[in-house]
Amino acid sequence: MRDRTYRQPEPPQTIDLTPMLDVVFILLIFFIVTATFIREPGVDVQRTVAVTAEQQKPAILVAVTADNQIWIDGQRVMPENLRLHILRLRNDNPRGGLVIQADRQAEMATLSKVSDVARAAGIDAVAVSTGDR
């Protein structure tokens, strides 16, 4: 008699996706933690058009409205509290600059005050944002 051994059929091969999903979630967490978030000032202003304009990567955005109100992170800031707000944002990103988004009707004295307070807080890169041509 022949030796007949009964072979059981092999189960179908599957690919385990768990390690790949773990890697994807770790990469997602890494990108979320390391991303630099730009904080918007919270109001829309009608910016002036400039002939000499350069792209900047701001860390702090300050808006000055037509009636000379100062806005940071969607909140109106009183001029006497401006330094505290800028210092708080400066601590979040010490190497970043400051960009002033000023309305066309805003007074130059208000822009100058924001710029002076930013420089006194240790921010050397202060720029005024302009609109597109």
ZICOR-V950315 format. One record per helix or strand. SS is the DSSP state (H for helix, E for strand). FROM is the first residue (numbers start at 1). TO is the last residue. If there is no record, write none. Layout:
ss = {SS/SS}
from = {FROM/FROM}
to = {TO/TO}
//
This chain:
ss = {H/E/E/E/E/H/E/H/E/E}
from = {18/49/60/70/75/79/98/108/126/131}
to = {34/49/64/72/77/92/102/120/129/131}
//
